[in-house]
Amino acid sequence: MPKYIVEPFRIKSVEPIKITTRKHREAILKDAHYNPFLVKSEDIFVDFLSDSGTAAMSQEQWAALQTGDEAYAGCRSFYELKKVVKELFGFENFIPTHQGRAAENILFSTIVKEGCAVPSNMHFDTTEANILRNKGEPLNLVADKAFDFNCKDSFKGDMDIKKLKKAIEEYGKERIPVIMLTITNNSGGGQPVSMENIKEVSKVAHAAKIPFFFDACRFAENAYFIKQREKGYSGKTVKEVVQEMFSYVDGFTMSAKKDGLVNIGGMLAVRDAKLFTEIKNLSIIIEGFPTYGGLAGRDLVAIAQGFKEVLDESYLAYRTGQIKYLGEKLNDLGIQTILPFGGHAVYINAKHFLDHIPNEKFPAQSLVNELYLEGGIRGVEIGNIMFGKKDKQGKDIWPKLDLVRLAFPRRVYTQSHLDYVADVFERIAKNKNKIKGYKIVYQAPSLRHFTIKLAPAGN
């Protein structure tokens, strides 16, 4: 096999991007209060901020847009999507949403009450925020191997079953409205969850009569890793693996902006008819009529087509191969990453790379900013800023992982872009001890990383 990655597509249209000077980028980052979320996309050369809604759509998806039925109620496009959702995921009852966090909002606003707890392997930021907004407690029960950078276990996204059973015992099943499993585990390095673990969580949940849901944003990538790494699945198609995965759950939330290969959209699906009625009624208030749910008809057919395309194994091999290609280049430079490589991003151990910067000066954010300054590359911090908290006495509680995530837009960048990123990292690595930390100037009460304002912390 060649070391380079061959894209399984040809490029039909292009978007110009420009590289700016470091002096120009210094001024831009200062004006953005040292938060790359606040930098205009036109001032980014390679954008790894997120893989959400950043995919390049296919010719079939663009063609499907022209068939979108924009009727307010009962649009044909909804029923095209409904057919795919039934065939692929096995769910009759679902509502479209404009993105995943809307699905989370509707679900948790319906089922989470004060004093409730929601166990997961690891909640992502919006999931956690929506639980907290409804006065629930998010529990992260991922297996300890997720925090071991030297561990190369194939399924580091697995939930710890002993921790789950203990949580049910401590809180009582009546205070746990749902058990969630994030596939793949974004907060923990894009690591997949095994089919064995899915079945074990399902067994524990159903024995306790607690609904079991997926946060299913990257369902196809998770299924591909099961096919590649788990005994007994190499002879199955990715579609068959997906169908089995979803057979064990009672519902799911999803941002289709990931493995739906679209720029907008999501959904909430449930098996329980009574719950479905409740979420439909709330959806009308929050999102729109249940057959469009905050989306245009053309968006619905684009998602339906994307669900078909994302199952293509040549695409998934290329997708995961890109991550591995850049990750190995960074490892060759002595930059520690989470291993094995996941499906949508390279995750860098910022605490290890910038070990001279203490937690309170945000090592991962420092590296994110240096990436932009040195090469016009935008990544995102997944660590002390995103998940840092204070206890009741005001003492900082730092997450176990302080990561820089380089999330790859789907079908967007080529190998030469990845080589460029590796070259920028090489330059940064030579002068990493000169990188300084940051201090907080302004922060929102929740999801602070989106709008936080920072300033250099000095020595």
Order of alpha helices (4+ residues) and beta strands (2+ residues): alpha-beta-alpha-alpha-beta-alpha-beta-alpha-beta-alpha-beta-alpha-beta-alpha-alpha-beta-beta-alpha-alpha-alpha-beta-alpha-alpha-beta-beta-alpha-beta-beta-beta-alpha-beta-beta
